[in-house]
Amino acid sequence: MTKKNKLIMAVLLLLVCLIAVIPLFAVKGAEFGGSDDAGSQMISEIRGTEYEPWFTPVLETMIGGELPGEVESLIFCLQTGIGVGVLAFFMGRFVERKKWQEKQS
């Protein structure tokens, strides 16, 4: 990796960190709610009635109640890990394909 590439990577990482941190300090007292809450509130405003979900999630039906927050976080982290694994696999394949093509030519 060249020095120029290292500098670009460092600047991009710094930029990503700033994008994540600046909103927390820029807007004092703001509530960073999820899209589920905002969506159900908007539907309630448009229809004039309370939003009723169409179905109950499968895991909540199986255990007979709402999932604890820790379990939801675990499932979300597993989903994220699987997605990152798939992306990393395909990116690695593309890099290896490029190396093999350069080696053959």
Residue frames as qw, qx, qy, qz and C-alpha x, y, z in Angstrom:
[[0.000, 0.891, 0.454, 0.000, 0.00, 0.00, 0.00],
 [0.438, 0.437, -0.020, 0.785, 1.46, 3.31, -1.03],
 [0.203, -0.227, -0.423, 0.853, 1.76, 6.33, 1.18],
 [0.276, -0.063, -0.235, -0.930, -0.89, 8.13, -0.87],
 [0.576, -0.297, -0.680, -0.343, -3.37, 5.27, -0.34],
 [0.458, -0.311, -0.663, 0.503, -2.68, 5.27, 3.40],
 [0.010, -0.122, -0.167, 0.978, -3.37, 9.00, 3.56],
 [0.443, -0.158, -0.444, -0.762, -6.62, 8.61, 1.64],
 [0.585, -0.320, -0.745, -0.017, -7.72, 5.78, 3.96],
 [0.320, -0.260, -0.531, 0.740, -6.91, 7.83, 7.06],
 [0.171, 0.032, -0.042, -0.984, -8.83, 10.84, 5.75],
 [0.538, -0.215, -0.589, -0.564, -11.84, 8.68, 4.83],
 [0.533, -0.323, -0.737, 0.259, -11.87, 7.00, 8.25],
 [0.145, -0.202, -0.352, 0.902, -11.70, 10.38, 9.95],
 [0.326, -0.065, -0.294, -0.896, -14.56, 11.62, 7.76],
 [0.570, -0.297, -0.723, -0.253, -16.71, 8.59, 8.66],
 [0.416, -0.321, -0.639, 0.562, -16.07, 9.16, 12.36],
 [0.022, 0.123, 0.116, -0.985, -16.99, 12.82, 12.06],
 [0.440, -0.184, -0.509, -0.717, -20.21, 12.00, 10.20],
 [0.583, -0.356, -0.731, 0.008, -21.18, 9.66, 13.03],
 [0.430, -0.348, -0.514, 0.656, -20.23, 11.93, 15.95],
 [0.050, 0.105, 0.057, 0.992, -21.09, 15.48, 14.80],
 [0.423, -0.467, -0.475, -0.615, -24.91, 15.03, 14.90],
 [0.609, -0.464, -0.596, 0.243, -24.72, 13.98, 18.55],
 [0.385, -0.387, -0.247, 0.800, -23.15, 17.30, 19.54],
 [0.064, 0.163, 0.336, 0.925, -24.61, 19.61, 16.89],
 [0.470, -0.450, -0.391, -0.651, -28.26, 19.19, 17.86],
 [0.003, -0.154, 0.744, -0.650, -28.64, 19.51, 21.62],
 [0.455, 0.131, 0.582, -0.661, -31.63, 17.72, 23.14],
 [0.600, 0.255, -0.454, -0.608, -32.63, 16.02, 19.89],
 [0.765, -0.086, 0.590, -0.245, -34.28, 12.62, 19.97],
 [0.257, 0.411, -0.761, -0.430, -32.82, 10.11, 17.55],
 [0.745, 0.066, 0.511, -0.425, -35.78, 7.74, 17.19],
 [0.389, -0.052, 0.852, 0.346, -36.08, 4.80, 14.88],
 [0.247, 0.053, -0.523, -0.814, -37.88, 4.69, 11.57],
 [0.242, -0.363, -0.897, -0.072, -40.48, 2.24, 12.94],
 [0.111, -0.569, -0.542, 0.609, -41.72, 4.82, 15.44],
 [0.088, 0.391, -0.170, -0.901, -41.72, 7.63, 12.89],
 [0.200, -0.061, -0.787, -0.580, -43.56, 5.48, 10.34],
 [0.209, -0.490, -0.842, 0.080, -46.32, 4.43, 12.72],
 [0.059, -0.563, -0.324, 0.758, -46.77, 8.03, 13.90],
 [0.129, 0.254, -0.412, -0.865, -47.05, 9.26, 10.31],
 [0.223, -0.249, -0.870, -0.363, -49.62, 6.57, 9.45],
 [0.159, -0.563, -0.705, 0.401, -51.63, 7.54, 12.51],
 [0.023, 0.489, 0.046, -0.871, -51.59, 11.20, 11.44],
 [0.183, 0.115, -0.622, -0.752, -52.63, 10.40, 7.86],
 [0.325, -0.299, -0.857, -0.264, -55.38, 7.88, 8.63],
 [0.392, -0.479, 0.100, -0.779, -56.58, 9.50, 11.84],
 [0.907, -0.345, -0.060, -0.231, -56.65, 6.14, 13.63],
 [0.493, -0.637, 0.592, 0.032, -54.09, 4.22, 15.63],
 [0.482, 0.491, -0.683, -0.247, -51.77, 2.01, 13.57],
 [0.867, -0.198, 0.396, -0.228, -52.43, -1.73, 13.90],
 [0.073, -0.473, 0.819, 0.318, -49.69, -4.13, 12.69],
 [0.732, 0.198, -0.406, -0.511, -50.81, -6.74, 10.14],
 [0.893, -0.048, -0.446, 0.033, -49.11, -9.64, 11.88],
 [0.599, -0.748, 0.282, -0.034, -47.16, -10.60, 14.97],
 [0.259, 0.665, -0.699, -0.040, -43.47, -11.47, 14.52],
 [0.835, 0.029, -0.538, -0.111, -42.81, -15.22, 14.46],
 [0.449, 0.141, -0.690, 0.550, -40.41, -15.29, 17.43],
 [0.275, -0.186, 0.376, -0.865, -42.81, -13.24, 19.57],
 [0.805, -0.084, -0.217, -0.546, -45.59, -15.71, 18.74],
 [0.750, 0.103, -0.640, 0.128, -43.36, -18.68, 19.63],
 [0.333, 0.053, -0.654, 0.677, -42.34, -17.34, 23.05],
 [0.268, -0.697, -0.664, -0.038, -45.73, -15.79, 23.78],
 [0.264, -0.876, -0.166, 0.369, -44.50, -12.25, 24.39],
 [0.338, 0.924, -0.176, 0.035, -42.15, -9.54, 23.29],
 [0.836, 0.187, -0.244, 0.453, -38.47, -10.31, 22.70],
 [0.499, -0.749, -0.052, 0.433, -36.08, -8.81, 25.25],
 [0.237, 0.940, -0.187, -0.157, -33.87, -6.00, 23.95],
 [0.354, -0.589, 0.695, 0.209, -30.73, -8.09, 24.38],
 [0.645, 0.187, 0.727, 0.144, -32.09, -10.83, 22.12],
 [0.485, 0.843, 0.225, -0.054, -33.14, -8.29, 19.49],
 [0.016, -0.886, 0.426, 0.182, -29.63, -6.82, 19.60],
 [0.536, -0.300, 0.767, 0.184, -28.09, -10.28, 19.29],
 [0.651, 0.476, 0.583, 0.092, -30.21, -11.13, 16.24],
 [0.318, 0.943, -0.012, -0.091, -29.38, -7.78, 14.66],
 [0.222, -0.747, 0.594, 0.198, -25.64, -8.33, 15.29],
 [0.631, -0.013, 0.757, 0.171, -25.82, -11.83, 13.78],
 [0.570, 0.728, 0.380, 0.018, -27.59, -10.44, 10.73],
 [0.111, 0.950, -0.260, -0.134, -24.94, -7.75, 10.40],
 [0.439, -0.524, 0.703, 0.194, -22.13, -10.28, 10.78],
 [0.682, 0.280, 0.660, 0.147, -23.59, -12.54, 8.10],
 [0.443, 0.880, 0.170, -0.020, -23.97, -9.57, 5.73],
 [0.081, -0.873, 0.455, 0.155, -20.42, -8.42, 6.32],
 [0.602, -0.252, 0.736, 0.179, -19.16, -11.98, 5.81],
 [0.664, 0.541, 0.504, 0.114, -20.94, -12.24, 2.46],
 [0.271, 0.959, -0.067, -0.037, -19.63, -8.84, 1.32],
 [0.298, -0.735, 0.587, 0.162, -16.08, -9.66, 2.43],
 [0.719, 0.028, 0.674, 0.165, -16.22, -13.02, 0.65],
 [0.606, 0.698, 0.353, 0.147, -17.23, -11.48, -2.68],
 [0.070, 0.966, -0.245, -0.054, -14.77, -8.60, -2.35],
 [0.508, -0.523, 0.661, 0.180, -12.01, -11.13, -1.68],
 [0.730, 0.303, 0.588, 0.172, -13.05, -13.12, -4.73],
 [0.430, 0.895, 0.104, 0.054, -12.87, -10.01, -6.91],
 [0.170, -0.863, 0.465, 0.104, -9.39, -9.17, -5.60],
 [0.631, -0.244, 0.713, 0.182, -8.18, -12.73, -6.18],
 [0.688, 0.570, 0.437, 0.106, -9.68, -12.79, -9.67],
 [0.239, 0.959, -0.149, -0.016, -7.81, -9.58, -10.49],
 [0.374, -0.674, 0.623, 0.133, -4.55, -11.06, -9.16],
 [0.713, 0.066, 0.680, 0.161, -4.99, -14.24, -11.23],
 [0.573, 0.777, 0.254, 0.063, -5.79, -12.25, -14.36],
 [0.039, 0.934, -0.351, -0.056, -2.67, -10.11, -13.87],
 [0.544, -0.451, 0.695, 0.127, -0.58, -13.21, -13.27],
 [0.732, 0.314, 0.591, 0.128, -1.85, -14.94, -16.44],
 [0.499, 0.844, 0.152, 0.121, -1.26, -11.95, -18.71]]
